[in-house]
Amino acid sequence: STAGPEQDHSAIWRKRAKMPEPARKSGGAAAAAEALLGEYMNAQVCVITNDGRSVVGTLRGFDQVANVVLEKSVERIFAPDAPMEEVPLGLYLIKGDNVAVVGKVE
């Protein structure tokens, strides 16, 4: 069936996929970022970027579009025929549209 112009297509898709409402309807992007990344502040995290790079450092800041600031960061380079290499980066900003995964390093 076709939806009329007054229907919200994203709501129909979420209902079919049984997905929750987006964060912007329950407090905005800033609240969503705070809920997801706030507990990692001042902790050592690993950020995997969309192009496959792995950057490890202390999370010092983030914003509503998931831009992250890492302090004392290193890029970990993995190769099948060589040992892992760490390249020091220092204070490093990763744009939110390039962040794929952020996880705490224990």
MARMARLO-272633 format. One line per field, with one value per residue (C-alpha): residue number from 1; residue in three letters; chain; x, y, z. Coordinates in steps of 0.05 Angstrom, whole numbers, always signed. Example, Ala and Ser with C-alpha at 12.3 -4.5 7.8 and 13.67 -1.06 7.14 Angstrom:
2
nr: 1, 2
rest: ala, ser
kette: A, A
u: +246, +273
v: -90, -21
w: +156, +143
//
This chain:
106
nr: 1, 2, 3, 4, 5, 6, 7, 8, 9, 10, 11, 12, 13, 14, 15, 16, 17, 18, 19, 20, 21, 22, 23, 24, 25, 26, 27, 28, 29, 30, 31, 32, 33, 34, 35, 36, 37, 38, 39, 40, 41, 42, 43, 44, 45, 46, 47, 48, 49, 50, 51, 52, 53, 54, 55, 56, 57, 58, 59, 60, 61, 62, 63, 64, 65, 66, 67, 68, 69, 70, 71, 72, 73, 74, 75, 76, 77, 78, 79, 80, 81, 82, 83, 84, 85, 86, 87, 88, 89, 90, 91, 92, 93, 94, 95, 96, 97, 98, 99, 100, 101, 102, 103, 104, 105, 106
rest: ser, thr, ala, gly, pro, glu, gln, asp, his, ser, ala, ile, trp, arg, lys, arg, ala, lys, met, pro, glu, pro, ala, arg, lys, ser, gly, gly, ala, ala, ala, ala, ala, glu, ala, leu, leu, gly, glu, tyr, met, asn, ala, gln, val, cys, val, ile, thr, asn, asp, gly, arg, ser, val, val, gly, thr, leu, arg, gly, phe, asp, gln, val, ala, asn, val, val, leu, glu, lys, ser, val, glu, arg, ile, phe, ala, pro, asp, ala, pro, met, glu, glu, val, pro, leu, gly, leu, tyr, leu, ile, lys, gly, asp, asn, val, ala, val, val, gly, lys, val, glu
kette: A, A, A, A, A, A, A, A, A, A, A, A, A, A, A, A, A, A, A, A, A, A, A, A, A, A, A, A, A, A, A, A, A, A, A, A, A, A, A, A, A, A, A, A, A, A, A, A, A, A, A, A, A, A, A, A, A, A, A, A, A, A, A, A, A, A, A, A, A, A, A, A, A, A, A, A, A, A, A, A, A, A, A, A, A, A, A, A, A, A, A, A, A, A, A, A, A, A, A, A, A, A, A, A, A, A
u: +0, +22, +26, -6, +35, +11, +42, +111, +147, +203, +151, +121, +190, +208, +143, +156, +228, +207, +257, +253, +239, +301, +336, +317, +245, +265, +314, +355, +422, +461, +422, +434, +509, +512, +476, +522, +590, +582, +602, +667, +692, +764, +769, +813, +773, +784, +752, +744, +735, +693, +757, +780, +831, +837, +854, +863, +866, +833, +765, +767, +706, +650, +591, +521, +546, +596, +659, +707, +771, +824, +884, +950, +923, +958, +936, +943, +962, +950, +980, +976, +1051, +1077, +1069, +1021, +1050, +1030, +1037, +1033, +982, +976, +914, +868, +800, +758, +698, +632, +615, +678, +665, +640, +649, +672, +688, +720, +789, +797
v: +0, +71, +122, +190, +253, +264, +198, +194, +141, +134, +117, +63, +34, +34, +0, -55, -63, -59, -4, +50, +122, +163, +201, +269, +258, +243, +299, +312, +289, +320, +278, +215, +229, +243, +178, +137, +169, +204, +143, +138, +208, +208, +133, +98, +82, +51, +85, +46, +92, +80, +68, +14, +51, +37, +96, +87, +145, +180, +208, +282, +308, +296, +333, +320, +293, +245, +285, +257, +286, +236, +254, +214, +175, +124, +91, +16, -14, -89, -129, -204, -211, -162, -147, -93, -23, +38, +107, +164, +217, +259, +302, +278, +298, +247, +275, +243, +223, +180, +144, +73, +45, +72, +22, +25, -7, -43
w: +0, -11, +45, +38, +43, +114, +139, +170, +128, +179, +234, +188, +175, +250, +266, +215, +239, +312, +325, +379, +364, +347, +403, +374, +395, +467, +484, +423, +395, +452, +502, +461, +456, +531, +546, +501, +513, +581, +621, +581, +598, +625, +611, +560, +498, +430, +370, +306, +247, +184, +145, +194, +235, +310, +355, +430, +479, +539, +521, +540, +502, +453, +424, +397, +330, +364, +348, +399, +429, +453, +495, +494, +435, +391, +327, +330, +263, +252, +195, +184, +173, +224, +298, +320, +313, +354, +323, +375, +357, +421, +426, +370, +343, +305, +268, +286, +215, +215, +281, +273, +344, +412, +467, +535, +542, +608
//
